[in-house]
Amino acid sequence: MRFTGMIKCVDRLGRIVVPIEIRRVLNINSGDGLELFVTDDSFILKKYLEVHNFHTQTHPKNERSMHMRSTGIVRRIDELGRVVIPKEIRRTMKIREGEELEVFTAEDNSLVLKKYSAVKELNLLAKEYANAVYKTTGYTAVVTDTDKIVAASGDIRLFRAGDTLSFKGEKIISERKAKLLGPQDIISFFNEDIREIKGVAVAPMVKGGDVMGALLVFSTKELGETALKTVETGASFFAGQI
């Protein structure tokens, strides 16, 4: 799979423009049907007339093909190169209006689209920052984008990179306010067991009015203003790097 260097936004009708350069390379023309396949972290568009051969030919198994699932959905590409991403897929993959998607091409002439995460691009920095927060404060630190944990460090072994943000966690981060949560307010941010957690501080990373992710610290004791300032400072730092 090859990254094209292109990133495209989903419009309010759930459409994305397939770049003309890609349409030429993959021989995709106005009115062509594209069948949709999904993996755990991407969805794939393949020219419908080629799908029969794609299914029946023998291909060496690779990591992507082993996890790819057919949706049975075919969408037509219009004269402007736009194709509608079905609502079911947008809901499952949490693709919202204005969401940016990275454009890849594969050897089997398919188009692969993945959600772009500016925070995930800072993966190494996120790991170093989480480690630094843990070493200096003793808090378990978690850096997340709008969907998943990017990095985590600390004694509370409940958080792993790739864990998905819960609906309640998304809601708190989307409010764009730094918060302290005490024992009575604790929620499960990543569907973790919260019984040993007594304090949480969370601060969203906001860039240009958009929430890009968040910095959180967790403790087995109640937290105070120092923890809140820690996450606010970290979230501001990351927003400046994006």
C-alpha positions in Angstrom: 0.0 0.0 0.0 1.3 3.4 -1.0 0.5 6.8 0.6 -0.3 9.3 -2.1 0.4 12.3 0.1 -3.2 13.4 -0.4 -5.7 14.1 2.4 -9.4 14.8 1.5 -12.3 16.0 3.6 -15.7 14.5 4.0 -18.5 17.0 3.1 -21.8 17.5 4.9 -23.5 14.9 2.6 -20.8 12.2 3.5 -19.1 12.5 0.1 -15.4 12.5 -0.6 -13.6 13.6 -3.8 -11.4 10.9 -5.4 -8.5 13.0 -6.8 -8.4 13.1 -10.6 -4.8 11.8 -10.6 -5.9 8.7 -8.7 -9.0 8.2 -11.0 -6.7 8.3 -14.0 -4.2 5.7 -12.5 -7.0 3.4 -11.4 -9.1 4.0 -14.6 -12.1 5.2 -12.6 -14.6 7.3 -14.7 -17.8 9.2 -14.0 -20.7 6.7 -13.4 -18.4 3.8 -12.5 -19.6 1.7 -9.6 -17.2 1.3 -6.6 -17.7 -1.5 -4.2 -16.9 -0.8 -0.5 -14.8 -3.1 1.7 -13.8 -2.3 5.3 -11.0 -3.2 7.7 -10.5 -2.3 11.3 -9.1 1.1 10.6 -9.9 1.9 6.9 -12.4 1.4 4.1 -11.5 0.4 0.6 -13.1 1.3 -2.8 -12.6 -1.0 -5.7 -14.0 -0.6 -9.2 -17.1 -2.8 -9.3 -16.4 -4.5 -12.7 -13.1 -5.7 -11.3 -14.5 -7.0 -8.1 -15.5 -10.4 -9.6 -11.9 -11.0 -10.6 -10.7 -9.7 -7.3 -12.8 -12.3 -5.5 -12.1 -15.2 -7.8 -8.4 -14.8 -8.6 -5.9 -16.4 -6.2 -4.0 -13.8 -4.3 -1.2 -14.3 -1.8 -2.7 -13.5 1.6 -1.4 -10.4 3.2 -2.4 -8.6 6.4 -4.9 -6.3 4.7 -6.7 -9.0 2.7 -7.0 -11.2 5.7 -8.9 -8.6 7.6 -10.9 -7.0 4.7 -14.7 -7.5 4.8 -17.1 -6.9 1.9 -20.0 -4.6 2.8 -22.0 -5.6 -0.3 -22.5 -1.8 -1.0 -21.8 -0.3 -4.4 -21.7 3.5 -4.9 -21.4 5.4 -8.2 -18.8 8.1 -8.7 -20.2 11.3 -10.1 -18.8 13.7 -12.8 -16.9 15.6 -10.2 -15.2 12.5 -8.8 -17.3 12.4 -5.7 -18.5 9.2 -4.0 -20.8 8.9 -1.0 -19.5 7.0 2.0 -22.6 5.1 3.3 -24.0 6.4 6.6 -23.5 3.0 8.2 -19.7 3.1 7.5 -19.5 6.7 8.7 -21.2 5.8 11.9 -19.1 2.7 12.6 -15.8 4.4 11.8 -16.9 7.7 13.5 -16.3 9.7 10.4 -17.9 13.1 10.8 -18.5 16.1 8.5 -15.2 17.8 7.8 -13.2 14.7 8.8 -9.9 14.3 7.0 -9.1 11.0 5.2 -5.6 9.9 4.0 -5.6 8.5 0.5 -3.6 5.4 -0.3 -3.5 3.1 -3.3 -2.9 -0.7 -3.3 -1.3 -3.1 -5.7 -4.7 -4.6 -6.6 -5.9 -1.2 -8.0 -8.0 -0.4 -5.0 -8.3 2.9 -3.2 -7.7 2.8 0.6 -9.0 5.6 2.8 -8.0 6.0 6.5 -9.0 8.6 9.0 -6.2 11.2 9.5 -5.1 11.8 13.0 -2.8 14.8 13.6 -2.1 13.6 17.2 -1.1 10.1 15.9 1.4 11.8 13.6 3.1 12.9 16.9 3.2 9.3 18.2 6.8 9.4 19.4 6.4 12.8 21.0 3.2 11.5 22.7 5.1 8.5 24.1 7.9 10.7 25.5 5.4 13.2 26.9 3.3 10.5 28.7 6.5 9.0 30.1 7.7 12.4 31.3 4.4 13.2 33.0 4.4 9.8 34.8 8.1 10.2 36.0 7.6 13.7 37.3 4.2 13.5 38.8 3.5 9.8 39.4 0.2 10.1 37.6 -0.8 7.6 34.9 -0.8 9.7 31.7 -2.8 9.1 28.5 -2.6 10.9 25.2 -5.5 10.4 22.8 -6.8 11.6 19.5 -10.6 11.8 19.0 -10.9 8.1 18.7 -8.2 6.1 20.4 -5.3 6.1 22.8 -2.1 7.2 21.1 0.3 6.8 24.1 0.0 5.8 27.7 2.4 5.5 30.7 2.0 4.8 34.4 1.2 2.3 37.1 -2.5 1.9 36.4 -2.3 -0.9 33.8 -5.7 -0.3 32.3 -4.7 1.7 29.3 -3.0 0.6 26.0 -2.3 2.4 22.7 -5.2 1.6 20.3 -7.9 1.4 23.0 -11.0 3.1 21.8 -12.5 6.2 23.4 -16.0 5.5 24.9 -19.1 7.5 24.1 -19.0 9.2 27.5 -15.3 10.0 27.0 -16.0 11.5 23.6 -18.7 13.6 25.1 -16.5 15.1 27.9 -13.6 15.8 25.4 -16.0 17.4 22.9 -17.1 20.0 25.6 -13.7 21.7 25.1 -13.1 22.3 28.8 -10.4 21.1 31.1 -12.0 19.2 34.0 -11.2 17.5 37.3 -13.3 14.4 38.1 -13.5 13.1 41.7 -14.7 9.7 42.9 -18.3 10.5 42.4 -17.8 11.8 38.8 -15.4 9.1 37.4 -16.5 7.6 34.1 -14.9 4.9 32.0 -13.1 6.8 29.2 -11.9 3.7 27.4 -14.3 1.0 28.8 -11.7 0.3 31.5 -12.5 -1.0 35.0 -12.7 2.3 37.1 -12.9 0.8 40.6 -9.3 1.6 41.5 -9.4 5.1 40.0 -10.2 8.0 42.3 -9.2 11.0 40.3 -9.0 12.1 36.7 -7.9 15.3 35.1 -8.7 15.8 31.4 -7.9 18.7 29.0 -8.9 18.7 25.3 -6.4 19.7 22.6 -8.1 22.4 20.6 -6.7 23.8 17.3 -8.6 26.3 15.3 -11.8 25.6 17.2 -11.6 21.9 16.5 -11.0 19.2 19.1 -8.0 17.1 18.0 -7.5 14.9 21.0 -6.9 15.2 24.8 -4.4 14.7 27.6 -5.6 12.8 30.6 -4.0 11.8 33.9 -5.4 9.1 36.2 -4.7 8.4 39.9 -5.7 6.1 42.7 -6.1 9.2 44.8 -8.2 12.3 44.4 -6.5 15.0 42.2 -6.3 18.8 42.6 -5.3 21.9 40.7 -1.7 20.7 40.1 -3.1 17.8 38.0 -5.5 20.1 36.2 -2.6 22.5 35.3 -0.5 19.6 34.1 -3.1 18.4 31.6 -3.9 22.0 30.5 -0.3 22.7 29.8 0.2 19.5 28.0 -2.9 19.9 25.8 -1.8 23.4 24.9 1.6 22.2 24.0 0.3 19.5 21.7 -2.2 21.8 20.1 0.8 24.1 19.2 2.6 21.1 17.6 -0.4 20.2 15.3 
